[in-house]
Amino acid sequence: FDAVDVIRVKRDGGTLSPEQIDWVIDAYTRGAVAEEQMAALNMAILLNGMDRGEIARWTAAMIASGERMDFSSLSRPTSDKHSTGGVGDKITLPLAPLVAVFGVAVPQLSGRGLGHTGGTLDKLESIPGWRAALTNDEMMAQLENVGAVICQAGSGLAPADRKLYALRDVTGTVEAIPLIASSIMSKKIAEGTGALVLDVKVGSGAFMKDEVAARELARTMVDLGTDAGVRTVALITNMSTPLGLTAGNALEVRESVEVLSGGGPQDVVDLTVALAVEMLAGAGRPTAEDEVRSALSDGRAMDVWRAMITAQGGDVDAVLPVAVEQEHVVAERDGILTGLDALDVGIAAWRLGAGRARKEDPVQAGAGVEIHVKPGERVVAGQPLLTLHTDTPERFARALESARSAVTIEDAAPAAPRDLVITR
Ligand code: URA
């Protein structure tokens, strides 16, 4: 095969053959197809799409680029969750221990944040001593003994995706449904989970800004999982406003611990419970919603959390880092807070130091945004709406700009606020 011929097929709206797909993914992973050639092919895919057969083959080729994990020797069934990414989305932290309470093992391979969306590993690394990198053997032992693990995906898992994602990130080709679906699902299928629940975000803070696109992404991923023998379902959930009352690393860990203590913001609790119910059903352990909720309030999920963090070297009783400087955003007038835009809050948290601009940048553990008022609530002029946290006060000016633009205050409440879980 010749890379230019493959690019031309997709450029002209044609269908790639299975052999062409296998070849191009393998050759790119080995370095035989150049970055600029893969960039051109990605752009042709973004513009012209791929059919179901092409997406399935593309995903299979990415899985074949690396190792596959096998959890069949565990004494418990496995179930995992993937979120397409959002602002304040700390759900994995309470969710993994909660599901483990009911005898289902959760092998959660997570990533770091890039751009305005936070990364689960960055959040957990704000806990002193906690370690993201585990060997496969350590992961298996923890799954058997604790029931939940949140760790970094090993470099052997879908290496084609690792390379491709980095290329897409700098060539404007992240937002292509076939590429997002194959990227996410190649990692989840290679990971070897028995069941998978997808939390497909829609709204300003998500990759998918509208519901039609979110549904198409969800359907594409559910088809890929089902065809690969993974029991896969998707929820489409609202990401037009941040989840919970915090966006940032240690701030989100603190909020997750509140949820695990039986408290925490209602939307975080509700989404955690909704996803847990789906994960348990997928693993063949259907559990009533009330029963799941009670494991948050009676301390059982907290016990698993403590064991899970301790097993990875984290000091569960340590005081979490707090940023040295704070600034407030206050209401400019009386009225109803009708909007708190997820993307703007995410950018503010990112500018404060919670996120990174380049892969190799460090993040600040204490940086981020604390939210005091949620959409739908009444506010009075001068009332604090947000608190911005950073160790580097020179970051306040630009962060304040986006934090202020996140806020909409009007005289009347909107007709009906959007449901958190839009559809299943
Ligand atoms: N998350 C991924 O893992 N891949 C994508 O392409 C988008 C989000």
Boltz pocket constraint, residues with backbone or C-beta under 6 A from the ligand:
constraints:
  - pocket:
      binder: B
      contacts: [[A, 83], [A, 84], [A, 85], [A, 165], [A, 174], [A, 179], [A, 180], [A, 181], [A, 183], [A, 184]]
      max_distance: 6.0
